Amino acid sequence: MTLEEIGKLPEDYEVCLCNGVLMGDILVAIKAGHNSVEKLMDETTAGTSCELCQTRKIDEDNEREVHLDEILEYAKKEGLC
């Protein structure tokens, strides 16, 4: 998914299927200063179960459309953190 596509995801898009963490939850956490994958995991529980949504490196079979590290990259580009 491109950064432009990430920016178009609705806040109710479920990024972490295991824990039900939404895009809006992740963006709120990023804006509050949780600006690493580890900090996002601690704050939101995203990526703490099966871990596939952490990064494409872990999600080798591309089971998830978007990953925490990609959302962070988008947020940094947009000045959200």
mmCIF file of the N, C-alpha and C atoms, coordinates in Angstrom:
data_MODEL
# 
_entry.id   MODEL 
# 
loop_
_atom_site.group_PDB 
_atom_site.id 
_atom_site.type_symbol 
_atom_site.label_atom_id 
_atom_site.label_alt_id 
_atom_site.label_comp_id 
_atom_site.label_asym_id 
_atom_site.label_entity_id 
_atom_site.label_seq_id 
_atom_site.pdbx_PDB_ins_code 
_atom_site.Cartn_x 
_atom_site.Cartn_y 
_atom_site.Cartn_z 
_atom_site.occupancy 
_atom_site.B_iso_or_equiv 
_atom_site.pdbx_formal_charge 
_atom_site.auth_seq_id 
_atom_site.auth_comp_id 
_atom_site.auth_asym_id 
_atom_site.auth_atom_id 
_atom_site.pdbx_PDB_model_num 
ATOM 1   N N  . MET A 1 1  ? 0.848   -1.172  0.000  1.00 0.00 ? 1  MET A N  1 
ATOM 2   C CA . MET A 1 1  ? 0.000   0.000   0.000  1.00 0.00 ? 1  MET A CA 1 
ATOM 3   C C  . MET A 1 1  ? 0.896   1.239   0.000  1.00 0.00 ? 1  MET A C  1 
ATOM 4   N N  . THR A 1 2  ? 0.561   2.184   -0.839 1.00 0.00 ? 2  THR A N  1 
ATOM 5   C CA . THR A 1 2  ? 1.364   3.403   -0.925 1.00 0.00 ? 2  THR A CA 1 
ATOM 6   C C  . THR A 1 2  ? 1.031   4.336   0.239  1.00 0.00 ? 2  THR A C  1 
ATOM 7   N N  . LEU A 1 3  ? 1.893   5.322   0.468  1.00 0.00 ? 3  LEU A N  1 
ATOM 8   C CA . LEU A 1 3  ? 1.626   6.303   1.514  1.00 0.00 ? 3  LEU A CA 1 
ATOM 9   C C  . LEU A 1 3  ? 0.357   7.074   1.215  1.00 0.00 ? 3  LEU A C  1 
ATOM 10  N N  . GLU A 1 4  ? 0.113   7.365   -0.050 1.00 0.00 ? 4  GLU A N  1 
ATOM 11  C CA . GLU A 1 4  ? -1.111  8.064   -0.441 1.00 0.00 ? 4  GLU A CA 1 
ATOM 12  C C  . GLU A 1 4  ? -2.345  7.225   -0.091 1.00 0.00 ? 4  GLU A C  1 
ATOM 13  N N  . GLU A 1 5  ? -2.282  5.935   -0.343 1.00 0.00 ? 5  GLU A N  1 
ATOM 14  C CA . GLU A 1 5  ? -3.398  5.047   -0.020 1.00 0.00 ? 5  GLU A CA 1 
ATOM 15  C C  . GLU A 1 5  ? -3.608  4.952   1.488  1.00 0.00 ? 5  GLU A C  1 
ATOM 16  N N  . ILE A 1 6  ? -2.513  4.922   2.240  1.00 0.00 ? 6  ILE A N  1 
ATOM 17  C CA . ILE A 1 6  ? -2.617  4.890   3.702  1.00 0.00 ? 6  ILE A CA 1 
ATOM 18  C C  . ILE A 1 6  ? -3.345  6.127   4.196  1.00 0.00 ? 6  ILE A C  1 
ATOM 19  N N  . GLY A 1 7  ? -3.031  7.272   3.616  1.00 0.00 ? 7  GLY A N  1 
ATOM 20  C CA . GLY A 1 7  ? -3.672  8.528   4.008  1.00 0.00 ? 7  GLY A CA 1 
ATOM 21  C C  . GLY A 1 7  ? -5.162  8.555   3.727  1.00 0.00 ? 7  GLY A C  1 
ATOM 22  N N  . LYS A 1 8  ? -5.635  7.711   2.842  1.00 0.00 ? 8  LYS A N  1 
ATOM 23  C CA . LYS A 1 8  ? -7.052  7.667   2.491  1.00 0.00 ? 8  LYS A CA 1 
ATOM 24  C C  . LYS A 1 8  ? -7.846  6.639   3.291  1.00 0.00 ? 8  LYS A C  1 
ATOM 25  N N  . LEU A 1 9  ? -7.153  5.870   4.138  1.00 0.00 ? 9  LEU A N  1 
ATOM 26  C CA . LEU A 1 9  ? -7.858  4.874   4.934  1.00 0.00 ? 9  LEU A CA 1 
ATOM 27  C C  . LEU A 1 9  ? -8.779  5.561   5.946  1.00 0.00 ? 9  LEU A C  1 
ATOM 28  N N  . PRO A 1 10 ? -9.997  5.069   6.110  1.00 0.00 ? 10 PRO A N  1 
ATOM 29  C CA . PRO A 1 10 ? -10.903 5.663   7.099  1.00 0.00 ? 10 PRO A CA 1 
ATOM 30  C C  . PRO A 1 10 ? -10.445 5.324   8.515  1.00 0.00 ? 10 PRO A C  1 
ATOM 31  N N  . GLU A 1 11 ? -10.847 6.130   9.474  1.00 0.00 ? 11 GLU A N  1 
ATOM 32  C CA . GLU A 1 11 ? -10.453 5.901   10.862 1.00 0.00 ? 11 GLU A CA 1 
ATOM 33  C C  . GLU A 1 11 ? -10.967 4.579   11.405 1.00 0.00 ? 11 GLU A C  1 
ATOM 34  N N  . ASP A 1 12 ? -12.046 4.059   10.819 1.00 0.00 ? 12 ASP A N  1 
ATOM 35  C CA . ASP A 1 12 ? -12.585 2.796   11.307 1.00 0.00 ? 12 ASP A CA 1 
ATOM 36  C C  . ASP A 1 12 ? -12.013 1.579   10.578 1.00 0.00 ? 12 ASP A C  1 
ATOM 37  N N  . TYR A 1 13 ? -10.957 1.782   9.793  1.00 0.00 ? 13 TYR A N  1 
ATOM 38  C CA . TYR A 1 13 ? -10.276 0.666   9.125  1.00 0.00 ? 13 TYR A CA 1 
ATOM 39  C C  . TYR A 1 13 ? -9.538  -0.150  10.182 1.00 0.00 ? 13 TYR A C  1 
ATOM 40  N N  . GLU A 1 14 ? -9.767  -1.455  10.183 1.00 0.00 ? 14 GLU A N  1 
ATOM 41  C CA . GLU A 1 14 ? -9.156  -2.329  11.180 1.00 0.00 ? 14 GLU A CA 1 
ATOM 42  C C  . GLU A 1 14 ? -7.756  -2.741  10.724 1.00 0.00 ? 14 GLU A C  1 
ATOM 43  N N  . VAL A 1 15 ? -6.762  -2.158  11.363 1.00 0.00 ? 15 VAL A N  1 
ATOM 44  C CA . VAL A 1 15 ? -5.367  -2.445  11.037 1.00 0.00 ? 15 VAL A CA 1 
ATOM 45  C C  . VAL A 1 15 ? -4.940  -3.766  11.680 1.00 0.00 ? 15 VAL A C  1 
ATOM 46  N N  . CYS A 1 16 ? -5.258  -3.951  12.945 1.00 0.00 ? 16 CYS A N  1 
ATOM 47  C CA . CYS A 1 16 ? -4.901  -5.167  13.682 1.00 0.00 ? 16 CYS A CA 1 
ATOM 48  C C  . CYS A 1 16 ? -6.158  -6.008  13.854 1.00 0.00 ? 16 CYS A C  1 
ATOM 49  N N  . LEU A 1 17 ? -6.243  -7.061  13.068 1.00 0.00 ? 17 LEU A N  1 
ATOM 50  C CA . LEU A 1 17 ? -7.426  -7.916  13.097 1.00 0.00 ? 17 LEU A CA 1 
ATOM 51  C C  . LEU A 1 17 ? -7.523  -8.701  14.396 1.00 0.00 ? 17 LEU A C  1 
ATOM 52  N N  . CYS A 1 18 ? -6.408  -9.124  14.957 1.00 0.00 ? 18 CYS A N  1 
ATOM 53  C CA . CYS A 1 18 ? -6.415  -9.927  16.180 1.00 0.00 ? 18 CYS A CA 1 
ATOM 54  C C  . CYS A 1 18 ? -6.972  -9.165  17.379 1.00 0.00 ? 18 CYS A C  1 
ATOM 55  N N  . ASN A 1 19 ? -6.594  -7.891  17.495 1.00 0.00 ? 19 ASN A N  1 
ATOM 56  C CA . ASN A 1 19 ? -6.968  -7.108  18.667 1.00 0.00 ? 19 ASN A CA 1 
ATOM 57  C C  . ASN A 1 19 ? -7.979  -6.007  18.361 1.00 0.00 ? 19 ASN A C  1 
ATOM 58  N N  . GLY A 1 20 ? -8.438  -5.930  17.129 1.00 0.00 ? 20 GLY A N  1 
ATOM 59  C CA . GLY A 1 20 ? -9.462  -4.958  16.761 1.00 0.00 ? 20 GLY A CA 1 
ATOM 60  C C  . GLY A 1 20 ? -9.019  -3.515  16.847 1.00 0.00 ? 20 GLY A C  1 
ATOM 61  N N  . VAL A 1 21 ? -7.757  -3.246  16.546 1.00 0.00 ? 21 VAL A N  1 
ATOM 62  C CA . VAL A 1 21 ? -7.229  -1.883  16.629 1.00 0.00 ? 21 VAL A CA 1 
ATOM 63  C C  . VAL A 1 21 ? -7.466  -1.181  15.290 1.00 0.00 ? 21 VAL A C  1 
ATOM 64  N N  . LEU A 1 22 ? -8.074  -0.015  15.374 1.00 0.00 ? 22 LEU A N  1 
ATOM 65  C CA . LEU A 1 22 ? -8.462  0.746   14.189 1.00 0.00 ? 22 LEU A CA 1 
ATOM 66  C C  . LEU A 1 22 ? -7.408  1.781   13.809 1.00 0.00 ? 22 LEU A C  1 
ATOM 67  N N  . MET A 1 23 ? -7.472  2.206   12.572 1.00 0.00 ? 23 MET A N  1 
ATOM 68  C CA . MET A 1 23 ? -6.565  3.240   12.066 1.00 0.00 ? 23 MET A CA 1 
ATOM 69  C C  . MET A 1 23 ? -6.641  4.496   12.937 1.00 0.00 ? 23 MET A C  1 
ATOM 70  N N  . GLY A 1 24 ? -7.836  4.881   13.323 1.00 0.00 ? 24 GLY A N  1 
ATOM 71  C CA . GLY A 1 24 ? -8.009  6.056   14.175 1.00 0.00 ? 24 GLY A CA 1 
ATOM 72  C C  . GLY A 1 24 ? -7.291  5.918   15.504 1.00 0.00 ? 24 GLY A C  1 
ATOM 73  N N  . ASP A 1 25 ? -7.343  4.722   16.099 1.00 0.00 ? 25 ASP A N  1 
ATOM 74  C CA . ASP A 1 25 ? -6.645  4.468   17.365 1.00 0.00 ? 25 ASP A CA 1 
ATOM 75  C C  . ASP A 1 25 ? -5.138  4.662   17.192 1.00 0.00 ? 25 ASP A C  1 
ATOM 76  N N  . ILE A 1 26 ? -4.620  4.168   16.084 1.00 0.00 ? 26 ILE A N  1 
ATOM 77  C CA . ILE A 1 26 ? -3.183  4.258   15.820 1.00 0.00 ? 26 ILE A CA 1 
ATOM 78  C C  . ILE A 1 26 ? -2.774  5.707   15.582 1.00 0.00 ? 26 ILE A C  1 
ATOM 79  N N  . LEU A 1 27 ? -3.576  6.446   14.826 1.00 0.00 ? 27 LEU A N  1 
ATOM 80  C CA . LEU A 1 27 ? -3.247  7.854   14.567 1.00 0.00 ? 27 LEU A CA 1 
ATOM 81  C C  . LEU A 1 27 ? -3.293  8.683   15.851 1.00 0.00 ? 27 LEU A C  1 
ATOM 82  N N  . VAL A 1 28 ? -4.243  8.418   16.718 1.00 0.00 ? 28 VAL A N  1 
ATOM 83  C CA . VAL A 1 28 ? -4.315  9.123   18.007 1.00 0.00 ? 28 VAL A CA 1 
ATOM 84  C C  . VAL A 1 28 ? -3.054  8.832   18.819 1.00 0.00 ? 28 VAL A C  1 
ATOM 85  N N  . ALA A 1 29 ? -2.642  7.571   18.847 1.00 0.00 ? 29 ALA A N  1 
ATOM 86  C CA . ALA A 1 29 ? -1.439  7.196   19.591 1.00 0.00 ? 29 ALA A CA 1 
ATOM 87  C C  . ALA A 1 29 ? -0.191  7.869   19.013 1.00 0.00 ? 29 ALA A C  1 
ATOM 88  N N  . ILE A 1 30 ? -0.106  7.925   17.693 1.00 0.00 ? 30 ILE A N  1 
ATOM 89  C CA . ILE A 1 30 ? 1.039   8.585   17.056 1.00 0.00 ? 30 ILE A CA 1 
ATOM 90  C C  . ILE A 1 30 ? 1.066   10.065  17.418 1.00 0.00 ? 30 ILE A C  1 
ATOM 91  N N  . LYS A 1 31 ? -0.072  10.722  17.344 1.00 0.00 ? 31 LYS A N  1 
ATOM 92  C CA . LYS A 1 31 ? -0.145  12.148  17.675 1.00 0.00 ? 31 LYS A CA 1 
ATOM 93  C C  . LYS A 1 31 ? 0.183   12.407  19.138 1.00 0.00 ? 31 LYS A C  1 
ATOM 94  N N  . ALA A 1 32 ? -0.028  11.394  19.989 1.00 0.00 ? 32 ALA A N  1 
ATOM 95  C CA . ALA A 1 32 ? 0.270   11.526  21.424 1.00 0.00 ? 32 ALA A CA 1 
ATOM 96  C C  . ALA A 1 32 ? 1.739   11.214  21.732 1.00 0.00 ? 32 ALA A C  1 
ATOM 97  N N  . GLY A 1 33 ? 2.526   10.936  20.681 1.00 0.00 ? 33 GLY A N  1 
ATOM 98  C CA . GLY A 1 33 ? 3.956   10.753  20.882 1.00 0.00 ? 33 GLY A CA 1 
ATOM 99  C C  . GLY A 1 33 ? 4.453   9.323   20.806 1.00 0.00 ? 33 GLY A C  1 
ATOM 100 N N  . HIS A 1 34 ? 3.592   8.395   20.510 1.00 0.00 ? 34 HIS A N  1 
ATOM 101 C CA . HIS A 1 34 ? 4.001   6.992   20.390 1.00 0.00 ? 34 HIS A CA 1 
ATOM 102 C C  . HIS A 1 34 ? 4.484   6.770   18.956 1.00 0.00 ? 34 HIS A C  1 
ATOM 103 N N  . ASN A 1 35 ? 5.757   7.111   18.725 1.00 0.00 ? 35 ASN A N  1 
ATOM 104 C CA . ASN A 1 35 ? 6.278   7.223   17.362 1.00 0.00 ? 35 ASN A CA 1 
ATOM 105 C C  . ASN A 1 35 ? 7.263   6.124   16.965 1.00 0.00 ? 35 ASN A C  1 
ATOM 106 N N  . SER A 1 36 ? 7.054   4.929   17.484 1.00 0.00 ? 36 SER A N  1 
ATOM 107 C CA . SER A 1 36 ? 7.810   3.751   17.042 1.00 0.00 ? 36 SER A CA 1 
ATOM 108 C C  . SER A 1 36 ? 6.844   2.574   17.063 1.00 0.00 ? 36 SER A C  1 
ATOM 109 N N  . VAL A 1 37 ? 7.188   1.529   16.351 1.00 0.00 ? 37 VAL A N  1 
ATOM 110 C CA . VAL A 1 37 ? 6.318   0.347   16.331 1.00 0.00 ? 37 VAL A CA 1 
ATOM 111 C C  . VAL A 1 37 ? 6.149   -0.193  17.750 1.00 0.00 ? 37 VAL A C  1 
ATOM 112 N N  . GLU A 1 38 ? 7.217   -0.239  18.507 1.00 0.00 ? 38 GLU A N  1 
ATOM 113 C CA . GLU A 1 38 ? 7.162   -0.762  19.868 1.00 0.00 ? 38 GLU A CA 1 
ATOM 114 C C  . GLU A 1 38 ? 6.252   0.081   20.746 1.00 0.00 ? 38 GLU A C  1 
ATOM 115 N N  . LYS A 1 39 ? 6.356   1.397   20.638 1.00 0.00 ? 39 LYS A N  1 
ATOM 116 C CA . LYS A 1 39 ? 5.500   2.279   21.437 1.00 0.00 ? 39 LYS A CA 1 
ATOM 117 C C  . LYS A 1 39 ? 4.042   2.154   21.027 1.00 0.00 ? 39 LYS A C  1 
ATOM 118 N N  . LEU A 1 40 ? 3.788   2.004   19.717 1.00 0.00 ? 40 LEU A N  1 
ATOM 119 C CA . LEU A 1 40 ? 2.411   1.809   19.251 1.00 0.00 ? 40 LEU A CA 1 
ATOM 120 C C  . LEU A 1 40 ? 1.844   0.501   19.776 1.00 0.00 ? 40 LEU A C  1 
ATOM 121 N N  . MET A 1 41 ? 2.662   -0.538  19.781 1.00 0.00 ? 41 MET A N  1 
ATOM 122 C CA . MET A 1 41 ? 2.214   -1.828  20.297 1.00 0.00 ? 41 MET A CA 1 
ATOM 123 C C  . MET A 1 41 ? 1.862   -1.717  21.774 1.00 0.00 ? 41 MET A C  1 
ATOM 124 N N  . ASP A 1 42 ? 2.698   -1.045  22.545 1.00 0.00 ? 42 ASP A N  1 
ATOM 125 C CA . ASP A 1 42 ? 2.445   -0.869  23.978 1.00 0.00 ? 42 ASP A CA 1 
ATOM 126 C C  . ASP A 1 42 ? 1.166   -0.071  24.227 1.00 0.00 ? 42 ASP A C  1 
ATOM 127 N N  . GLU A 1 43 ? 0.961   0.970   23.443 1.00 0.00 ? 43 GLU A N  1 
ATOM 128 C CA . GLU A 1 43 ? -0.173  1.868   23.654 1.00 0.00 ? 43 GLU A CA 1 
ATOM 129 C C  . GLU A 1 43 ? -1.492  1.286   23.146 1.00 0.00 ? 43 GLU A C  1 
ATOM 130 N N  . THR A 1 44 ? -1.468  0.588   22.004 1.00 0.00 ? 44 THR A N  1 
ATOM 131 C CA . THR A 1 44 ? -2.723  0.178   21.363 1.00 0.00 ? 44 THR A CA 1 
ATOM 132 C C  . THR A 1 44 ? -2.964  -1.334  21.372 1.00 0.00 ? 44 THR A C  1 
ATOM 133 N N  . THR A 1 45 ? -2.009  -2.139  21.676 1.00 0.00 ? 45 THR A N  1 
ATOM 134 C CA . THR A 1 45 ? -1.983  -3.604  21.569 1.00 0.00 ? 45 THR A CA 1 
ATOM 135 C C  . THR A 1 45 ? -1.926  -4.099  20.122 1.00 0.00 ? 45 THR A C  1 
ATOM 136 N N  . ALA A 1 46 ? -1.907  -3.209  19.148 1.00 0.00 ? 46 ALA A N  1 
ATOM 137 C CA . ALA A 1 46 ? -1.765  -3.627  17.749 1.00 0.00 ? 46 ALA A CA 1 
ATOM 138 C C  . ALA A 1 46 ? -0.441  -4.359  17.585 1.00 0.00 ? 46 ALA A C  1 
ATOM 139 N N  . GLY A 1 47 ? -0.461  -5.462  16.861 1.00 0.00 ? 47 GLY A N  1 
ATOM 140 C CA . GLY A 1 47 ? 0.759   -6.186  16.570 1.00 0.00 ? 47 GLY A CA 1 
ATOM 141 C C  . GLY A 1 47 ? 1.287   -7.050  17.691 1.00 0.00 ? 47 GLY A C  1 
ATOM 142 N N  . THR A 1 48 ? 0.524   -7.194  18.766 1.00 0.00 ? 48 THR A N  1 
ATOM 143 C CA . THR A 1 48 ? 1.030   -7.949  19.906 1.00 0.00 ? 48 THR A CA 1 
ATOM 144 C C  . THR A 1 48 ? 0.572   -9.403  19.941 1.00 0.00 ? 48 THR A C  1 
ATOM 145 N N  . SER A 1 49 ? -0.324  -9.791  19.062 1.00 0.00 ? 49 SER A N  1 
ATOM 146 C CA . SER A 1 49 ? -0.787  -11.183 19.052 1.00 0.00 ? 49 SER A CA 1 
ATOM 147 C C  . SER A 1 49 ? -0.063  -11.974 17.960 1.00 0.00 ? 49 SER A C  1 
ATOM 148 N N  . CYS A 1 50 ? -0.555  -11.971 16.751 1.00 0.00 ? 50 CYS A N  1 
ATOM 149 C CA . CYS A 1 50 ? 0.096   -12.741 15.681 1.00 0.00 ? 50 CYS A CA 1 
ATOM 150 C C  . CYS A 1 50 ? 1.287   -11.991 15.087 1.00 0.00 ? 50 CYS A C  1 
ATOM 151 N N  . GLU A 1 51 ? 1.366   -10.680 15.319 1.00 0.00 ? 51 GLU A N  1 
ATOM 152 C CA . GLU A 1 51 ? 2.471   -9.806  14.931 1.00 0.00 ? 51 GLU A CA 1 
ATOM 153 C C  . GLU A 1 51 ? 2.525   -9.450  13.445 1.00 0.00 ? 51 GLU A C  1 
ATOM 154 N N  . LEU A 1 52 ? 1.605   -9.944  12.634 1.00 0.00 ? 52 LEU A N  1 
ATOM 155 C CA . LEU A 1 52 ? 1.660   -9.695  11.184 1.00 0.00 ? 52 LEU A CA 1 
ATOM 156 C C  . LEU A 1 52 ? 1.513   -8.229  10.826 1.00 0.00 ? 52 LEU A C  1 
ATOM 157 N N  . CYS A 1 53 ? 0.771   -7.462  11.602 1.00 0.00 ? 53 CYS A N  1 
ATOM 158 C CA . CYS A 1 53 ? 0.556   -6.061  11.236 1.00 0.00 ? 53 CYS A CA 1 
ATOM 159 C C  . CYS A 1 53 ? 1.714   -5.149  11.644 1.00 0.00 ? 53 CYS A C  1 
ATOM 160 N N  . GLN A 1 54 ? 2.746   -5.689  12.273 1.00 0.00 ? 54 GLN A N  1 
ATOM 161 C CA . GLN A 1 54 ? 3.890   -4.865  12.651 1.00 0.00 ? 54 GLN A CA 1 
ATOM 162 C C  . GLN A 1 54 ? 4.647   -4.345  11.429 1.00 0.00 ? 54 GLN A C  1 
ATOM 163 N N  . THR A 1 55 ? 5.020   -5.250  10.543 1.00 0.00 ? 55 THR A N  1 
ATOM 164 C CA . THR A 1 55 ? 5.857   -4.892  9.402  1.00 0.00 ? 55 THR A CA 1 
ATOM 165 C C  . THR A 1 55 ? 5.725   -5.944  8.304  1.00 0.00 ? 55 THR A C  1 
ATOM 166 N N  . ARG A 1 56 ? 5.953   -5.537  7.096  1.00 0.00 ? 56 ARG A N  1 
ATOM 167 C CA . ARG A 1 56 ? 5.895   -6.467  5.963  1.00 0.00 ? 56 ARG A CA 1 
ATOM 168 C C  . ARG A 1 56 ? 6.988   -7.540  6.077  1.00 0.00 ? 56 ARG A C  1 
ATOM 169 N N  . LYS A 1 57 ? 8.063   -7.243  6.794  1.00 0.00 ? 57 LYS A N  1 
ATOM 170 C CA . LYS A 1 57 ? 9.128   -8.229  6.994  1.00 0.00 ? 57 LYS A CA 1 
ATOM 171 C C  . LYS A 1 57 ? 8.614   -9.458  7.741  1.00 0.00 ? 57 LYS A C  1 
ATOM 172 N N  . ILE A 1 58 ? 7.724   -9.233  8.696  1.00 0.00 ? 58 ILE A N  1 
ATOM 173 C CA . ILE A 1 58 ? 7.116   -10.339 9.436  1.00 0.00 ? 58 ILE A CA 1 
ATOM 174 C C  . ILE A 1 58 ? 5.987   -10.957 8.616  1.00 0.00 ? 58 ILE A C  1 
ATOM 175 N N  . ASP A 1 59 ? 5.237   -10.134 7.917  1.00 0.00 ? 59 ASP A N  1 
ATOM 176 C CA . ASP A 1 59 ? 4.089   -10.559 7.110  1.00 0.00 ? 59 ASP A CA 1 
ATOM 177 C C  . ASP A 1 59 ? 4.559   -10.952 5.706  1.00 0.00 ? 59 ASP A C  1 
ATOM 178 N N  . GLU A 1 60 ? 5.354   -11.990 5.631  1.00 0.00 ? 60 GLU A N  1 
ATOM 179 C CA . GLU A 1 60 ? 5.971   -12.395 4.367  1.00 0.00 ? 60 GLU A CA 1 
ATOM 180 C C  . GLU A 1 60 ? 4.959   -12.817 3.307  1.00 0.00 ? 60 GLU A C  1 
ATOM 181 N N  . ASP A 1 61 ? 3.792   -13.295 3.730  1.00 0.00 ? 61 ASP A N  1 
ATOM 182 C CA . ASP A 1 61 ? 2.760   -13.735 2.782  1.00 0.00 ? 61 ASP A CA 1 
ATOM 183 C C  . ASP A 1 61 ? 1.760   -12.628 2.450  1.00 0.00 ? 61 ASP A C  1 
ATOM 184 N N  . ASN A 1 62 ? 2.033   -11.407 2.911  1.00 0.00 ? 62 ASN A N  1 
ATOM 185 C CA . ASN A 1 62 ? 1.175   -10.245 2.647  1.00 0.00 ? 62 ASN A CA 1 
ATOM 186 C C  . ASN A 1 62 ? -0.282  -10.485 3.045  1.00 0.00 ? 62 ASN A C  1 
ATOM 187 N N  . GLU A 1 63 ? -0.451  -11.003 4.263  1.00 0.00 ? 63 GLU A N  1 
ATOM 188 C CA . GLU A 1 63 ? -1.799  -11.246 4.770  1.00 0.00 ? 63 GLU A CA 1 
ATOM 189 C C  . GLU A 1 63 ? -2.485  -9.949  5.214  1.00 0.00 ? 63 GLU A C  1 
ATOM 190 N N  . ARG A 1 64 ? -1.715  -8.930  5.520  1.00 0.00 ? 64 ARG A N  1 
ATOM 191 C CA . ARG A 1 64 ? -2.270  -7.642  5.941  1.00 0.00 ? 64 ARG A CA 1 
ATOM 192 C C  . ARG A 1 64 ? -2.010  -6.610  4.855  1.00 0.00 ? 64 ARG A C  1 
ATOM 193 N N  . GLU A 1 65 ? -2.958  -5.703  4.681  1.00 0.00 ? 65 GLU A N  1 
ATOM 194 C CA . GLU A 1 65 ? -2.818  -4.670  3.650  1.00 0.00 ? 65 GLU A CA 1 
ATOM 195 C C  . GLU A 1 65 ? -1.879  -3.551  4.075  1.00 0.00 ? 65 GLU A C  1 
ATOM 196 N N  . VAL A 1 66 ? -1.877  -3.243  5.362  1.00 0.00 ? 66 VAL A N  1 
ATOM 197 C CA . VAL A 1 66 ? -1.070  -2.132  5.871  1.00 0.00 ? 66 VAL A CA 1 
ATOM 198 C C  . VAL A 1 66 ? -0.436  -2.560  7.185  1.00 0.00 ? 66 VAL A C  1 
ATOM 199 N N  . HIS A 1 67 ? 0.716   -1.974  7.494  1.00 0.00 ? 67 HIS A N  1 
ATOM 200 C CA . HIS A 1 67 ? 1.493   -2.363  8.666  1.00 0.00 ? 67 HIS A CA 1 
ATOM 201 C C  . HIS A 1 67 ? 1.835   -1.129  9.491  1.00 0.00 ? 67 HIS A C  1 
ATOM 202 N N  . LEU A 1 68 ? 2.097   -1.350  10.763 1.00 0.00 ? 68 LEU A N  1 
ATOM 203 C CA . LEU A 1 68 ? 2.386   -0.240  11.667 1.00 0.00 ? 68 LEU A CA 1 
ATOM 204 C C  . LEU A 1 68 ? 3.564   0.601   11.195 1.00 0.00 ? 68 LEU A C  1 
ATOM 205 N N  . ASP A 1 69 ? 4.612   -0.041  10.714 1.00 0.00 ? 69 ASP A N  1 
ATOM 206 C CA . ASP A 1 69 ? 5.771   0.736   10.277 1.00 0.00 ? 69 ASP A CA 1 
ATOM 207 C C  . ASP A 1 69 ? 5.430   1.615   9.072  1.00 0.00 ? 69 ASP A C  1 
ATOM 208 N N  . GLU A 1 70 ? 4.522   1.164   8.222  1.00 0.00 ? 70 GLU A N  1 
ATOM 209 C CA . GLU A 1 70 ? 4.109   1.964   7.064  1.00 0.00 ? 70 GLU A CA 1 
ATOM 210 C C  . GLU A 1 70 ? 3.240   3.144   7.507  1.00 0.00 ? 70 GLU A C  1 
ATOM 211 N N  . ILE A 1 71 ? 2.393   2.906   8.495  1.00 0.00 ? 71 ILE A N  1 
ATOM 212 C CA . ILE A 1 71 ? 1.568   3.999   9.024  1.00 0.00 ? 71 ILE A CA 1 
ATOM 213 C C  . ILE A 1 71 ? 2.458   5.052   9.675  1.00 0.00 ? 71 ILE A C  1 
ATOM 214 N N  . LEU A 1 72 ? 3.484   4.608   10.388 1.00 0.00 ? 72 LEU A N  1 
ATOM 215 C CA . LEU A 1 72 ? 4.438   5.552   10.978 1.00 0.00 ? 72 LEU A CA 1 
ATOM 216 C C  . LEU A 1 72 ? 5.170   6.354   9.914  1.00 0.00 ? 72 LEU A C  1 
ATOM 217 N N  . GLU A 1 73 ? 5.558   5.698   8.841  1.00 0.00 ? 73 GLU A N  1 
ATOM 218 C CA . GLU A 1 73 ? 6.224   6.392   7.734  1.00 0.00 ? 73 GLU A CA 1 
ATOM 219 C C  . GLU A 1 73 ? 5.299   7.467   7.157  1.00 0.00 ? 73 GLU A C  1 
ATOM 220 N N  . TYR A 1 74 ? 4.034   7.117   6.964  1.00 0.00 ? 74 TYR A N  1 
ATOM 221 C CA . TYR A 1 74 ? 3.041   8.078   6.475  1.00 0.00 ? 74 TYR A CA 1 
ATOM 222 C C  . TYR A 1 74 ? 2.917   9.249   7.460  1.00 0.00 ? 74 TYR A C  1 
ATOM 223 N N  . ALA A 1 75 ? 2.789   8.932   8.743  1.00 0.00 ? 75 ALA A N  1 
ATOM 224 C CA . ALA A 1 75 ? 2.609   9.962   9.764  1.00 0.00 ? 75 ALA A CA 1 
ATOM 225 C C  . ALA A 1 75 ? 3.793   10.916  9.811  1.00 0.00 ? 75 ALA A C  1 
ATOM 226 N N  . LYS A 1 76 ? 4.988   10.390  9.685  1.00 0.00 ? 76 LYS A N  1 
ATOM 227 C CA . LYS A 1 76 ? 6.178   11.243  9.692  1.00 0.00 ? 76 LYS A CA 1 
ATOM 228 C C  . LYS A 1 76 ? 6.206   12.140  8.464  1.00 0.00 ? 76 LYS A C  1 
ATOM 229 N N  . LYS A 1 77 ? 5.839   11.585  7.315  1.00 0.00 ? 77 LYS A N  1 
ATOM 230 C CA . LYS A 1 77 ? 5.806   12.380  6.074  1.00 0.00 ? 77 LYS A CA 1 
ATOM 231 C C  . LYS A 1 77 ? 4.793   13.520  6.181  1.00 0.00 ? 77 LYS A C  1 
ATOM 232 N N  . GLU A 1 78 ? 3.677   13.243  6.856  1.00 0.00 ? 78 GLU A N  1 
ATOM 233 C CA . GLU A 1 78 ? 2.605   14.241  6.982  1.00 0.00 ? 78 GLU A CA 1 
ATOM 234 C C  . GLU A 1 78 ? 2.781   15.164  8.190  1.00 0.00 ? 78 GLU A C  1 
ATOM 235 N N  . GLY A 1 79 ? 3.835   14.957  8.960  1.00 0.00 ? 79 GLY A N  1 
ATOM 236 C CA . GLY A 1 79 ? 4.102   15.796  10.125 1.00 0.00 ? 79 GLY A CA 1 
ATOM 237 C C  . GLY A 1 79 ? 3.177   15.542  11.299 1.00 0.00 ? 79 GLY A C  1 
ATOM 238 N N  . LEU A 1 80 ? 2.657   14.335  11.402 1.00 0.00 ? 80 LEU A N  1 
ATOM 239 C CA . LEU A 1 80 ? 1.742   13.990  12.496 1.00 0.00 ? 80 LEU A CA 1 
ATOM 240 C C  . LEU A 1 80 ? 2.475   13.611  13.772 1.00 0.00 ? 80 LEU A C  1 
ATOM 241 N N  . CYS A 1 81 ? 3.786   13.387  13.653 1.00 0.00 ? 81 CYS A N  1 
ATOM 242 C CA . CYS A 1 81 ? 4.558   13.045  14.844 1.00 0.00 ? 81 CYS A CA 1 
ATOM 243 C C  . CYS A 1 81 ? 5.916   13.726  14.805 1.00 0.00 ? 81 CYS A C  1 
# 
